[in-house]
Amino acid sequence: MRILQILILFISLNLFSQNKIENLKVNWPEEYEWEIVSNQENEQMHFIELVPKKESIDNWKILGTMISIKGAKNIPIDTYINLTYKQTKQTAPKAVLTVIEKNKTDKNHWALFQIESPRFTNDNNPESQLYYIIQGNSSLYSNFVAVKNKKLSNEFVEKWIKIFKSSELVYQ
């Protein structure tokens, strides 16, 4: 009996000590041959930027960004959308926000939105982003894909909506 109690205690401790780390898995399309050009992490955030193999962080046509805000829980989706838009408007006053879809009913709230900027105060080139944000159990995830266009085409938006919606929270 004593051995059984010790065995149960050992198994319980072993299970509880295996803290699994939450991440958002996005299947970035292989056609671009993505390469990580920036990977920064601290206790509050993990930030990754991707560009196609033949492009660079200084000269890209399409850019992918993944941000994990660690420990961010119960942040209203609308608050994050508005903060992102407000931040963009500081350098792109003519930026336009379009909320495509939101889900506030599931356990893991999420939203898809786009910000289209015809130019920036320090750069006359346009840039538009399609965002996917999702509230995880332990972090808030913000992913976006950007192109150097004034507007996002419907085809581009539909393609990336499918990609982002197929992402999943994983625990490793």
C-alpha positions in Angstrom: 0.0 0.0 0.0 2.8 2.4 0.9 4.6 1.7 -2.4 1.4 2.4 -4.3 1.0 5.8 -2.5 4.6 6.7 -3.3 4.1 5.7 -6.9 0.9 7.8 -7.2 2.7 10.8 -5.6 5.7 10.4 -8.0 3.4 10.2 -11.0 1.4 13.2 -9.9 4.5 15.3 -9.2 5.9 14.3 -12.6 2.7 15.3 -14.4 2.5 18.7 -12.7 6.2 19.5 -13.2 5.8 19.1 -17.0 4.6 22.6 -17.7 3.7 22.8 -21.3 4.4 25.9 -23.2 1.6 27.4 -25.3 2.4 28.6 -28.8 0.3 29.6 -31.9 1.2 27.4 -34.8 0.8 29.1 -38.2 1.4 27.2 -41.4 3.2 30.0 -43.4 2.8 29.0 -47.1 5.9 27.2 -48.4 5.7 28.9 -51.8 7.4 31.9 -50.3 10.3 30.0 -48.8 10.2 32.0 -45.6 13.3 32.8 -43.6 13.4 34.3 -40.1 15.1 37.7 -40.3 14.4 38.7 -36.7 13.8 36.6 -33.6 13.7 38.6 -30.3 12.4 37.3 -27.0 12.3 38.5 -23.5 10.1 37.8 -20.5 7.1 39.8 -21.8 7.2 39.2 -25.5 8.4 37.0 -28.4 8.7 38.8 -31.8 9.6 37.0 -35.1 9.8 38.5 -38.6 9.8 36.5 -41.8 10.5 37.4 -45.4 10.8 35.2 -48.5 14.2 33.7 -49.1 15.2 36.1 -51.9 14.2 39.2 -50.0 15.6 41.0 -46.9 14.2 43.0 -44.0 15.3 46.2 -45.8 13.9 45.2 -49.2 10.8 43.0 -49.1 7.6 42.6 -51.0 5.8 40.5 -48.4 6.6 40.4 -44.7 5.2 38.0 -42.0 5.3 38.9 -38.3 4.4 36.8 -35.2 4.1 38.4 -31.8 3.4 36.6 -28.5 2.6 38.9 -25.6 3.3 36.6 -22.7 1.0 36.6 -19.7 -1.5 38.8 -21.5 -4.9 37.4 -20.6 -8.4 38.6 -20.9 -7.5 41.6 -23.1 -10.6 42.7 -25.0 -10.1 42.0 -28.7 -11.5 45.5 -29.6 -9.0 47.1 -27.3 -6.1 45.4 -29.1 -7.5 46.3 -32.5 -7.9 49.9 -31.5 -4.4 50.1 -30.0 -2.9 48.7 -33.1 -4.8 51.1 -35.3 -3.9 54.1 -33.1 -0.2 53.2 -33.2 -0.3 52.9 -37.0 -2.1 56.3 -37.3 0.8 58.0 -35.5 3.1 57.3 -38.5 0.4 56.8 -41.2 -2.4 59.4 -40.6 -4.4 58.3 -43.6 -4.5 54.6 -42.5 -7.8 52.9 -42.8 -9.0 50.1 -40.5 -11.4 47.4 -41.6 -12.5 44.7 -39.2 -13.2 41.6 -41.2 -14.4 39.1 -38.6 -14.4 38.7 -34.8 -15.3 35.8 -32.5 -15.9 36.8 -28.9 -17.9 33.7 -28.0 -15.3 31.0 -28.1 -12.9 30.4 -25.2 -10.1 31.8 -27.3 -11.4 35.1 -28.7 -10.0 36.1 -32.1 -10.2 38.7 -34.8 -9.2 39.4 -38.4 -8.7 42.9 -39.5 -6.7 44.9 -42.0 -5.0 48.3 -41.9 -4.3 49.9 -45.2 -1.8 52.8 -45.3 -1.3 54.8 -48.5 1.9 56.4 -47.1 3.8 57.1 -43.9 5.0 60.4 -42.5 8.6 59.2 -42.9 8.1 57.1 -46.1 6.0 57.8 -49.1 5.6 54.0 -49.9 2.3 52.4 -49.1 2.0 49.4 -46.8 -1.1 47.3 -45.8 -1.4 44.6 -43.3 -3.8 41.8 -42.6 -3.9 40.9 -38.9 -5.0 37.8 -37.0 -5.1 38.0 -33.3 -6.1 35.3 -30.8 -6.3 35.2 -27.1 -4.5 32.1 -25.9 -4.7 30.6 -22.3 -1.4 32.2 -21.3 -0.6 34.8 -24.0 -2.1 37.1 -26.6 -1.0 36.3 -30.2 -0.8 38.9 -33.0 0.2 37.8 -36.4 0.2 39.8 -39.6 1.2 39.7 -43.2 2.2 42.9 -44.9 2.6 44.0 -48.5 3.8 47.3 -50.0 0.4 48.2 -51.5 -2.1 50.9 -50.7 -4.9 48.3 -50.5 -5.1 44.6 -50.1 -6.7 42.7 -52.9 -9.7 40.4 -52.1 -7.8 37.4 -53.4 -4.9 38.2 -51.0 -7.3 38.7 -48.1 -9.2 35.5 -48.7 -6.0 33.5 -49.1 -4.5 34.7 -45.8 -7.8 34.4 -43.9 -7.8 30.7 -44.7 -4.1 30.5 -43.6 -4.7 32.3 -40.3 -7.9 30.5 -39.5 -6.2 27.2 -39.9 -3.6 28.1 -37.2 -3.9 26.4 -33.9 -2.8 26.8 -30.3 -0.4 24.0 -29.4 1.1 23.0 -26.1 4.6 21.5 -26.1 
